[in-house]
Amino acid sequence: MERALLVGIDLNDGEDYVTSLEELGALAEACDMEVAATIEQSLAEVHKAFYIGTGKVEEVKELVAETDADVIIFDNSLSPMQMRNLQERLDKPILDRSTLILDIFASRARSREAKLQVEAARLQYMLPRLVGLHAALSRQGGGSGAMSNKGAGEKKLELDRRVLERRLTELRRELKDVGRERETQRKRRAQSGMPRVALVGYTNAGKSTLLNAMLDLYGSDEVDLEEKKVMEKDMLFATLDTTVRKVAPENHHAFLLSDTVGFIHKLPHHLVEAFHSTLEEVREADVLLQVVDYSDGHYKEQIAVTNRTLQELGADGIPMIYVYNKADKVTEDAIPMARSHTGGGHRGADPEYSRLPAVTEDSIYLSARERIGMEELVGLIEKKLSGGYQECTMLIPYTDGRAVSYLNEHAVVYQADYLEEGVKLTLQCRKEDYRYYEKYVVK
């Protein structure tokens, strides 16, 4: 296992650099590295040539020797010049926060789309930083062939850049094709008439656990639930691929629930850009569930990071419910507006958490792992979606059995009476469906 030395600076700009360094350590561990030591420096501004001061560079060099560190990781994005200068001065592999996150994404990508997106982001980030990324940048010899048409003086760096630029062009072309496929899938789902709900939030807040809990409690009996579930693990960026599943709670409207990639402080811009087609699921949602790790002391800062990222994506205007997850790990006195839990539907609820969940118009405190508060969350989702629904009574003639079948599948039917004139349905349906079948409405 590689040993990593972490380097951070305090710019006295209000940012919690200690928490940021702790998170950097968790990112290093997610890359199977052991944190050998951490070193910090207070600066008025970032050093243009080395990121840290020249004296601190020498301290880092000494600490690398003392701790036998294999790699040095800086808690920010380094400029190409800074990376080159540090590589030359410290004679050790240099990584920055963005490179580390990109490496994690590369190791976790499973689907073809995710692999393409991560590779594109990595190449885009590497291109201006080729200098300093290679141990040897020797000159190429002259000769014939396409790769040496500039003669003996061409640098290996220039060859590398051309190869990467060609590959980046290929990736962008492939991603456009994948994006078109995903757009077709989105249009097909939109035609189903089911509302769309997207899970968003900081990495490791419990989005995948919440999706699996929804499937456990409200998944269709017609499918193998274990196959439909996603991986849930206590680690940063456990899942990257966007997953869409149908959730059909009894006596409630069915909806499509999508799990998206988690966000993090200082998420590389190239990564957000590369995952744009995947994150379109967020922009197309009718309601967002921002999953928050309420047991994390820095949850407010994580909410701010998520909100900023949503703003970047143009998704900040979508109705949102704040889902304060892992509330079972917090004392009841620390949970605002706690009230008696009326429950229903969850398994294994511990009496210790009997006052969960606390519910407001836009938030809920629950535990996805313990399956506590799921029914209340479904009710909250329905309230958010209710603006698009209409309650009514319809009398549908037996000659239009297709309408009865459609409404049984796509509306919430409270009561069905089979009369001589036809089927009388008391229901709640989408306003579009109400307008379409308005001729059957009993005024």
RODO-2510 file (C-alpha; in nm, 4 decimals, decimal comma):
residues 443
     n   res          X          Y          Z
     1     m     0,0000     0,0000     0,0000
     2     e     0,1334     0,3422    -0,0974
     3     r     0,1971     0,5980     0,1760
     4     a     0,0708     0,9505     0,1117
     5     l     0,1761     1,2852     0,2572
     6     l    -0,1105     1,5379     0,2565
     7     v    -0,0458     1,9101     0,2092
     8     g    -0,2975     2,1886     0,2728
     9     i    -0,3006     2,5639     0,3232
    10     d    -0,5117     2,7997     0,5323
    11     l    -0,5866     3,1164     0,3345
    12     n    -0,7960     3,2651     0,6168
    13     d    -1,0861     3,2930     0,3706
    14     g    -1,3469     3,1348     0,5968
    15     e    -1,3027     2,7854     0,4500
    16     d    -1,2548     2,5025     0,6980
    17     y    -0,9202     2,3745     0,5699
    18     v    -0,8919     2,1195     0,8550
    19     t    -1,2148     1,9458     0,7491
    20     s    -1,1040     1,9677     0,3870
    21     l    -0,7770     1,7921     0,4746
    22     e    -0,9651     1,5220     0,6672
    23     e    -1,1782     1,4645     0,3596
    24     l    -0,8619     1,4510     0,1461
    25     g    -0,7385     1,1731     0,3754
    26     a    -1,0649     0,9823     0,3177
    27     l    -1,0184     1,0267    -0,0577
    28     a    -0,6628     0,8907    -0,0312
    29     e    -0,7904     0,5888     0,1630
    30     a    -1,0554     0,5360    -0,1045
    31     c    -0,7598     0,5082    -0,3460
    32     d    -0,6043     0,2386    -0,1239
    33     m    -0,3399     0,4730     0,0149
    34     e    -0,2267     0,5073     0,3745
    35     v    -0,1940     0,8605     0,5110
    36     a     0,1653     0,8872     0,6392
    37     a     0,1440     1,2472     0,7643
    38     t    -0,0287     1,5833     0,7127
    39     i     0,1393     1,9235     0,6818
    40     e    -0,0287     2,2667     0,6705
    41     q     0,0678     2,6278     0,6127
    42     s    -0,1084     2,9597     0,6688
    43     l    -0,0706     3,1939     0,3729
    44     a    -0,2202     3,5229     0,2637
    45     e    -0,2363     3,3876    -0,0925
    46     v    -0,1332     3,0789    -0,2881
    47     h     0,2329     3,0784    -0,3987
    48     k     0,2235     3,1086    -0,7782
    49     a     0,5228     2,8848    -0,8419
    50     f     0,4882     2,6157    -0,5724
    51     y     0,1353     2,6525    -0,4220
    52     i     0,3114     2,6553    -0,0788
    53     g     0,6040     2,8752     0,0250
    54     t     0,9577     2,7789    -0,0781
    55     g     1,0571     2,7187     0,2855
    56     k     0,7586     2,4875     0,3308
    57     v     0,8647     2,2952     0,0189
    58     e     1,1889     2,2057     0,1987
    59     e     0,9888     2,0982     0,5072
    60     v     0,7782     1,8732     0,2888
    61     k     1,0942     1,7206     0,1410
    62     e     1,2291     1,6446     0,4887
    63     l     0,8950     1,4993     0,6058
    64     v     0,8793     1,2754     0,2972
    65     a     1,2177     1,1305     0,3962
    66     e     1,1126     1,0884     0,7618
    67     t     0,7799     0,9184     0,6882
    68     d     0,8962     0,7250     0,3826
    69     a     0,6012     0,8658     0,1838
    70     d     0,5577     0,7435    -0,1748
    71     v     0,3340     1,0208    -0,3028
    72     i     0,2493     1,3824    -0,2105
    73     i    -0,1118     1,4998    -0,2391
    74     f    -0,2115     1,8684    -0,2359
    75     d    -0,5593     1,9712    -0,1184
    76     n    -0,6410     2,1833    -0,4206
    77     s    -0,5996     2,1870    -0,7958
    78     l    -0,2415     2,2669    -0,8937
    79     s    -0,1575     2,4691    -1,2015
    80     p     0,0615     2,3024    -1,4676
    81     m     0,3561     2,5210    -1,3589
    82     q     0,3103     2,4379    -0,9890
    83     m     0,2929     2,0656    -1,0647
    84     r     0,6106     2,0814    -1,2751
    85     n     0,8032     2,2850    -1,0172
    86     l     0,7009     2,0627    -0,7253
    87     q     0,7845     1,7471    -0,9214
    88     e     1,1340     1,8781    -0,9933
    89     r     1,1977     2,0022    -0,6379
    90     l     1,0517     1,7063    -0,4434
    91     d     1,1363     1,4232    -0,6838
    92     k     0,8189     1,2337    -0,5876
    93     p     0,4888     1,1738    -0,7689
    94     i     0,2648     1,4788    -0,7155
    95     l    -0,1132     1,4554    -0,7069
    96     d    -0,3721     1,7219    -0,6373
    97     r    -0,7287     1,6849    -0,5098
    98     s    -0,8775     1,6827    -0,8598
    99     t    -0,6398     1,4102    -0,9829
   100     l    -0,7256     1,1997    -0,6785
   101     i    -1,1013     1,2309    -0,7368
   102     l    -1,0545     1,1473    -1,1049
   103     d    -0,8513     0,8374    -1,0094
   104     i    -1,1312     0,7222    -0,7762
   105     f    -1,3893     0,7739    -1,0483
   106     a    -1,1733     0,5793    -1,2956
   107     s    -1,1462     0,2830    -1,0573
   108     r    -1,5203     0,2802    -0,9762
   109     a    -1,6674     0,3304    -1,3248
   110     r    -1,8581     0,0202    -1,4352
   111     s    -2,0864     0,1087    -1,7259
   112     r    -1,9542     0,2038    -2,0702
   113     e    -2,0956     0,5542    -2,0307
   114     a    -1,9292     0,6138    -1,6930
   115     k    -1,5944     0,4881    -1,8245
   116     l    -1,6132     0,7201    -2,1249
   117     q    -1,7097     1,0176    -1,9075
   118     v    -1,4275     0,9617    -1,6596
   119     e    -1,1665     0,9087    -1,9310
   120     a    -1,2746     1,2287    -2,1054
   121     a    -1,2512     1,4255    -1,7784
   122     r    -0,9064     1,2829    -1,6996
   123     l    -0,7660     1,3629    -2,0439
   124     q    -0,9088     1,7137    -2,0361
   125     y    -0,7435     1,7708    -1,6985
   126     m    -0,4128     1,6092    -1,7986
   127     l    -0,3562     1,7898    -2,1268
   128     p    -0,2217     2,1181    -1,9837
   129     r    -0,0338     1,9244    -1,7125
   130     l     0,1655     1,6823    -1,9271
   131     v     0,4886     1,8499    -1,8222
   132     g     0,5782     1,7000    -1,4862
   133     l     0,3523     1,3979    -1,5254
   134     h     0,6202     1,1869    -1,6936
   135     a     0,9396     1,0636    -1,5367
   136     a     1,1141     1,0967    -1,8716
   137     l     1,0398     1,3402    -2,1502
   138     s     1,3322     1,2509    -2,3753
   139     r     1,3513     1,3750    -2,7318
   140     q     1,2343     1,1427    -3,0087
   141     g     1,4716     1,0346    -3,2782
   142     g     1,4059     1,1263    -3,6404
   143     g     1,2778     0,8853    -3,8996
   144     s     0,9919     0,8134    -4,1345
   145     g     0,6278     0,7751    -4,0469
   146     a     0,3366     0,9900    -3,9341
   147     m     0,4523     1,0138    -3,5735
   148     s     0,7874     1,1694    -3,6645
   149     n     0,7097     1,4045    -3,9482
   150     k     0,8601     1,7010    -3,7620
   151     g     1,2038     1,5468    -3,7576
   152     a     1,4528     1,4747    -3,4828
   153     g     1,3710     1,7800    -3,2737
   154     e     1,0131     1,6860    -3,1830
   155     k     0,9521     1,6307    -2,8143
   156     k     0,7796     1,3282    -2,6655
   157     l     0,5499     1,5769    -2,4930
   158     e     0,4195     1,7027    -2,8278
   159     l     0,3548     1,3474    -2,9443
   160     d     0,1696     1,2689    -2,6214
   161     r    -0,0432     1,5796    -2,6583
   162     r    -0,1475     1,4885    -3,0140
   163     v    -0,2360     1,1333    -2,9088
   164     l    -0,4436     1,2594    -2,6145
   165     e    -0,6204     1,5235    -2,8231
   166     r    -0,7170     1,2618    -3,0830
   167     r    -0,8453     1,0297    -2,8097
   168     l    -1,0401     1,3168    -2,6496
   169     t    -1,2071     1,3918    -2,9844
   170     e    -1,3053     1,0233    -3,0161
   171     l    -1,4446     1,0196    -2,6606
   172     r    -1,6533     1,3316    -2,7189
   173     r    -1,7993     1,1713    -3,0327
   174     e    -1,8833     0,8512    -2,8431
   175     l    -2,0332     1,0472    -2,5537
   176     k    -2,2598     1,2344    -2,7952
   177     d    -2,3904     0,8987    -2,9215
   178     v    -2,4433     0,7742    -2,5641
   179     g    -2,6094     1,1047    -2,4774
   180     r    -2,8571     1,0567    -2,7630
   181     e    -2,9368     0,7063    -2,6356
   182     r    -2,9946     0,8417    -2,2846
   183     e    -3,2157     1,1202    -2,4232
   184     t    -3,4265     0,8579    -2,6028
   185     q    -3,4623     0,6650    -2,2759
   186     r    -3,5657     0,9839    -2,0944
   187     k    -3,8307     1,0616    -2,3572
   188     r    -3,9647     0,7075    -2,3272
   189     r    -3,9905     0,7444    -1,9496
   190     a    -4,1587     1,0833    -1,9894
   191     q    -4,4190     0,9241    -2,2158
   192     s    -4,5007     0,6745    -1,9392
   193     g    -4,6635     0,9642    -1,7524
   194     m    -4,4936     0,8774    -1,4234
   195     p    -4,3431     1,1647    -1,2240
   196     r    -3,9651     1,1658    -1,1816
   197     v    -3,7855     1,2016    -0,8500
   198     a    -3,4037     1,2284    -0,8299
   199     l    -3,1736     1,1605    -0,5365
   200     v    -2,8947     1,4161    -0,5035
   201     g    -2,6482     1,5011    -0,2307
   202     y    -2,2970     1,4806    -0,0953
   203     t    -2,1067     1,1578    -0,1518
   204     n    -2,1681     0,8877     0,1122
   205     a    -2,4831     1,0563     0,2463
   206     g    -2,6893     0,7406     0,1883
   207     k    -2,8550     0,7902    -0,1526
   208     s    -2,8062     0,4285    -0,2615
   209     t    -2,9267     0,3026     0,0773
   210     l    -3,2423     0,5123     0,0398
   211     l    -3,3044     0,3795    -0,3119
   212     n    -3,2662     0,0205    -0,1884
   213     a    -3,4984     0,0902     0,1060
   214     m    -3,7637     0,2226    -0,1337
   215     l    -3,7302    -0,0905    -0,3475
   216     d    -3,7517    -0,3143    -0,0394
   217     l    -4,0733    -0,1543     0,0789
   218     y    -4,2393    -0,0414    -0,2433
   219     g    -4,0758    -0,2314    -0,5283
   220     s    -4,2823    -0,4273    -0,7778
   221     d    -4,3482    -0,7954    -0,7043
   222     e    -4,2967    -0,8693    -1,0712
   223     v    -3,9205    -0,8056    -1,0654
   224     d    -3,6240    -0,9547    -0,8837
   225     l    -3,5554    -0,6841    -0,6248
   226     e    -3,2020    -0,8046    -0,5529
   227     e    -3,1125    -0,7517    -0,9189
   228     k    -3,2651    -0,4040    -0,9155
   229     k    -3,0770    -0,2889    -0,6051
   230     v    -2,7562    -0,0857    -0,6240
   231     m    -2,4356    -0,1257    -0,4270
   232     e    -2,4385     0,0509    -0,0907
   233     k    -2,1129     0,0872     0,0978
   234     d    -1,9709     0,3241     0,3598
   235     m    -1,7173     0,4873     0,1294
   236     l    -1,6776     0,7944    -0,0910
   237     f    -1,8169     0,7556    -0,4445
   238     a    -1,9234     0,3916    -0,3987
   239     t    -2,1467     0,4213    -0,7078
   240     l    -2,1101     0,6383    -1,0180
   241     d    -2,3706     0,5104    -1,2600
   242     t    -2,7123     0,6733    -1,2655
   243     t    -2,9826     0,4174    -1,1850
   244     v    -3,3565     0,4663    -1,2471
   245     r    -3,6110     0,2427    -1,0718
   246     k    -3,9909     0,2375    -1,0499
   247     v    -4,1319     0,2846    -0,6989
   248     a    -4,4994     0,1966    -0,6493
   249     p    -4,6233     0,2548    -0,2899
   250     e    -4,9716     0,1227    -0,2172
   251     n    -5,2434     0,3926    -0,2284
   252     h    -4,9926     0,6421    -0,3691
   253     h    -4,8832     0,7413    -0,7178
   254     a    -4,6003     0,5366    -0,8623
   255     f    -4,2914     0,7359    -0,9572
   256     l    -3,9495     0,6868    -1,1134
   257     l    -3,6630     0,7280    -0,8651
   258     s    -3,3103     0,7932    -0,9942
   259     d    -2,9862     0,7636    -0,7989
   260     t    -2,7105     0,9960    -0,9245
   261     v    -2,3392     1,0403    -0,8619
   262     g    -2,2561     1,2140    -0,5334
   263     f    -2,1054     1,5611    -0,5069
   264     i    -1,8016     1,6699    -0,3064
   265     h    -1,6159     1,9863    -0,2074
   266     k    -1,3971     2,1114    -0,4950
   267     l    -1,5456     1,8624    -0,7432
   268     p    -1,3404     1,9037    -1,0644
   269     h    -1,5271     2,1143    -1,3199
   270     h    -1,4198     1,8783    -1,6006
   271     l    -1,5906     1,5935    -1,4170
   272     v    -1,9204     1,7806    -1,3867
   273     e    -1,8901     1,8677    -1,7552
   274     a    -1,8135     1,5064    -1,8579
   275     f    -2,1045     1,3689    -1,6520
   276     h    -2,3419     1,6274    -1,7982
   277     s    -2,5606     1,3772    -1,9868
   278     t    -2,5872     1,1561    -1,6781
   279     l    -2,6748     1,4509    -1,4567
   280     e    -2,9498     1,5509    -1,7012
   281     e    -3,1625     1,3095    -1,4944
   282     v    -3,1437     1,5716    -1,2193
   283     r    -3,2553     1,8575    -1,4443
   284     e    -3,5482     1,6540    -1,5779
   285     a    -3,6805     1,5621    -1,2300
   286     d    -4,0111     1,6895    -1,0933
   287     v    -3,8814     1,6715    -0,7351
   288     l    -3,5293     1,6461    -0,5905
   289     l    -3,4533     1,4573    -0,2690
   290     q    -3,1353     1,6052    -0,1253
   291     v    -3,0018     1,3288     0,0982
   292     v    -2,7982     1,4698     0,3879
   293     d    -2,5818     1,2779     0,6353
   294     y    -2,7304     1,4385     0,9471
   295     s    -2,4802     1,2553     1,1701
   296     d    -2,1898     1,4408     1,0046
   297     g    -2,0919     1,7524     1,1982
   298     h    -2,0301     1,9357     0,8688
   299     y    -2,3640     1,8559     0,7092
   300     k    -2,4525     2,2249     0,6597
   301     e    -2,1373     2,2816     0,4539
   302     q    -2,2197     1,9695     0,2515
   303     i    -2,5680     2,1060     0,1791
   304     a    -2,4068     2,4301     0,0564
   305     v    -2,1732     2,2350    -0,1767
   306     t    -2,4673     2,0357    -0,3169
   307     n    -2,6752     2,3499    -0,3722
   308     r    -2,3857     2,5205    -0,5532
   309     t    -2,3398     2,2177    -0,7801
   310     l    -2,7140     2,2064    -0,8550
   311     q    -2,6963     2,5740    -0,9462
   312     e    -2,4102     2,4943    -1,1881
   313     l    -2,6306     2,2287    -1,3475
   314     g    -2,9255     2,4668    -1,3766
   315     a    -3,1341     2,2488    -1,1450
   316     d    -3,1650     2,4880    -0,8504
   317     g    -3,5268     2,5813    -0,9330
   318     i    -3,6703     2,2303    -0,8965
   319     p    -3,8840     2,1624    -0,5837
   320     m    -3,6662     1,9967    -0,3186
   321     i    -3,7098     1,7897    -0,0044
   322     y    -3,4185     1,7777     0,2406
   323     v    -3,3862     1,4181     0,3615
   324     y    -3,1820     1,4249     0,6833
   325     n    -3,0609     1,0652     0,6793
   326     k    -2,8782     0,8695     0,9544
   327     a    -3,0805     1,0596     1,2159
   328     d    -3,0822     0,7396     1,4237
   329     k    -2,7153     0,8083     1,4996
   330     v    -2,8038     1,1437     1,6564
   331     t    -2,9637     1,1939     1,9980
   332     e    -3,3369     1,2629     1,9838
   333     d    -3,2899     1,6011     2,1522
   334     a    -3,0795     1,7101     1,8548
   335     i    -3,3567     1,6404     1,6034
   336     p    -3,5766     1,9484     1,5511
   337     m    -3,9556     1,9254     1,5703
   338     a    -3,9474     1,5575     1,6660
   339     r    -4,2937     1,4117     1,7105
   340     s    -4,4554     1,0773     1,7816
   341     h    -4,3834     0,8262     1,5084
   342     t    -4,7076     0,6836     1,3700
   343     g    -4,5170     0,4454     1,1465
   344     g    -4,6462     0,1714     0,9289
   345     g    -4,4479    -0,0249     0,6813
   346     h    -4,1018    -0,0328     0,8359
   347     r    -3,9276    -0,3283     0,9862
   348     g    -3,7077    -0,3580     1,2881
   349     a    -3,7661    -0,0059     1,4252
   350     d    -3,5803     0,0367     1,7535
   351     p    -3,7852     0,1924     2,0407
   352     e    -3,4856     0,4207     2,0975
   353     y    -3,5808     0,5982     1,7718
   354     s    -3,9538     0,6052     1,8430
   355     r    -3,9727     0,9828     1,8013
   356     l    -3,8455     0,9690     1,4434
   357     p    -3,9214     1,1041     1,1950
   358     a    -3,9595     1,4776     1,2300
   359     v    -4,1395     1,6187     0,9269
   360     t    -4,1826     1,9710     0,7937
   361     e    -4,3149     2,0859     0,4572
   362     d    -3,9700     2,0617     0,2942
   363     s    -3,7700     1,8244     0,5155
   364     i    -3,7745     1,4957     0,7017
   365     y    -3,5420     1,3304     0,9542
   366     l    -3,5195     0,9534     0,9025
   367     s    -3,2998     0,6451     0,8825
   368     a    -3,2887     0,4711     0,5442
   369     r    -3,0822     0,1807     0,6787
   370     e    -3,3299     0,1140     0,9626
   371     r    -3,6247     0,1713     0,7239
   372     i    -3,7628     0,4374     0,9599
   373     g    -3,9608     0,7252     0,8118
   374     m    -4,0057     0,5825     0,4631
   375     e    -4,3859     0,6063     0,4606
   376     e    -4,3712     0,9685     0,5759
   377     l    -4,1196     1,0430     0,3009
   378     v    -4,3513     0,8949     0,0374
   379     g    -4,6318     1,1170     0,1704
   380     l    -4,4053     1,4211     0,1493
   381     i    -4,3087     1,3354    -0,2100
   382     e    -4,6753     1,3039    -0,3032
   383     k    -4,7505     1,6457    -0,1516
   384     k    -4,4718     1,8002    -0,3579
   385     l    -4,6090     1,6381    -0,6707
   386     s    -4,9752     1,7116    -0,5903
   387     g    -4,9826     2,0306    -0,7952
   388     g    -4,9900     1,8141    -1,1057
   389     y    -5,2822     1,5947    -0,9941
   390     q    -5,6609     1,6162    -0,9921
   391     e    -5,9140     1,4260    -0,7813
   392     c    -6,2382     1,3340    -0,9555
   393     t    -6,5014     1,0690    -1,0256
   394     m    -6,5361     0,9184    -1,3726
   395     l    -6,8033     0,6970    -1,5222
   396     i    -6,6403     0,5009    -1,8047
   397     p    -6,8527     0,2870    -2,0409
   398     y    -6,7602    -0,0787    -2,0713
   399     t    -6,6804    -0,0178    -2,4377
   400     d    -6,3686     0,1791    -2,3313
   401     g    -6,1928    -0,0882    -2,1300
   402     r    -5,8572     0,0586    -2,2357
   403     a    -5,9304     0,3776    -2,0355
   404     v    -6,0148     0,1730    -1,7234
   405     s    -5,6973    -0,0290    -1,7632
   406     y    -5,4842     0,2857    -1,8145
   407     l    -5,6260     0,4671    -1,5115
   408     n    -5,5879     0,1608    -1,2895
   409     e    -5,2195     0,1603    -1,3811
   410     h    -5,1398     0,5322    -1,3859
   411     a    -5,3799     0,6853    -1,1295
   412     v    -5,4579     0,6224    -0,7633
   413     v    -5,8019     0,4603    -0,7645
   414     y    -5,9781     0,5014    -0,4284
   415     q    -6,2944     0,3152    -0,5260
   416     a    -6,4303     0,1229    -0,8262
   417     d    -6,8017     0,0487    -0,8687
   418     y    -6,9291    -0,1658    -1,1555
   419     l    -7,2658    -0,0156    -1,2524
   420     e    -7,5054    -0,0883    -1,5355
   421     e    -7,3830     0,2171    -1,7306
   422     g    -7,0128     0,1386    -1,6831
   423     v    -6,7254     0,1510    -1,4334
   424     k    -6,7441     0,4355    -1,1819
   425     l    -6,3943     0,5279    -1,0598
   426     t    -6,3176     0,7645    -0,7724
   427     l    -5,9535     0,8546    -0,8286
   428     q    -5,6645     1,0986    -0,8370
   429     c    -5,4890     1,1295    -1,1722
   430     r    -5,2457     1,3542    -1,3556
   431     k    -5,4014     1,6753    -1,4851
   432     e    -5,3021     1,5743    -1,8391
   433     d    -5,4973     1,2493    -1,7979
   434     y    -5,7880     1,4406    -1,6424
   435     r    -5,8099     1,6636    -1,9494
   436     y    -5,7811     1,3643    -2,1828
   437     y    -6,0635     1,1704    -2,0122
   438     e    -6,2657     1,4753    -1,9064
   439     k    -6,5667     1,3549    -2,1101
   440     y    -6,6108     1,0769    -1,8521
   441     v    -6,5933     1,3043    -1,5467
   442     v    -6,9045     1,3070    -1,3300
   443     k    -6,9603     1,6716    -1,2472
***
